[in-house]
Amino acid sequence: MSSAALQREDLSIQGLLGGHGVLQSVPRTPLEWVSLIRHGIPAQAVESLARMIQLTQAELAGSLGIPERTLARRKREGLLNSEESAKVVRLARVVERAEEVFEDLDVALDWLKSPNAALCGATPMSLLDTDIGAESVLDTLGRIEHGVFA
């Protein structure tokens, strides 16, 4: 496997969340993801995601809409609940999609962290704590990919 392919694999949702070593399994279908989310993903996945996307715990907590103290407690307990798991997977999905569109993780992260006129001046990262916000970010990424926005 080439280094570009390996890097691309690491930027998949699974890779962002720590891969097989953290998740204990690698979901291959949406229904397998649903099962994993319902069961709860390991708290280590949060640390892996924060490290991969270069966010502090405070920034990550804000993007997820989960209090920092709750994240710290989950780290001790070892497992996120289903709602928290869904938020973490949603963030990883958006990061994966942004990297696909921009073809560079650093450019994708800069875009996610910068105010965006198409999103009424909000940073895409600040909208990911809700489903509708995440859909708006994904829609904007799709428009960028298809040349509607620069």
Disulfide bonds with the S-S distance in Angstrom:
none
